[in-house]
Amino acid sequence: MAEVYLFLYVVENYLRLFIEKVLTEKFGISYYNYVVVPKSISNGIVVRKEQEKKNLWIGVRGNFDLFYIDFSES
């Protein structure tokens, strides 16, 4: 099961990096201002960032909000 988790982790993060690269090339570094994000996903991002601040044992997901979206939400 650990191999499956690792595979999904890698695929999910490569997809995030790919999406981030495409959006940055198209809109620039402030691409997030041009993307319409549903309220439910935005709320999830806020909750995960708050959890990360409260629980220091949770690893930092990334530098962009894109890294705080769960695969099941996309």
Helices and strands as residue ranges (DSSP letters): H 2-27, G 31-33, H 39-54, G 65-68, G 71-73
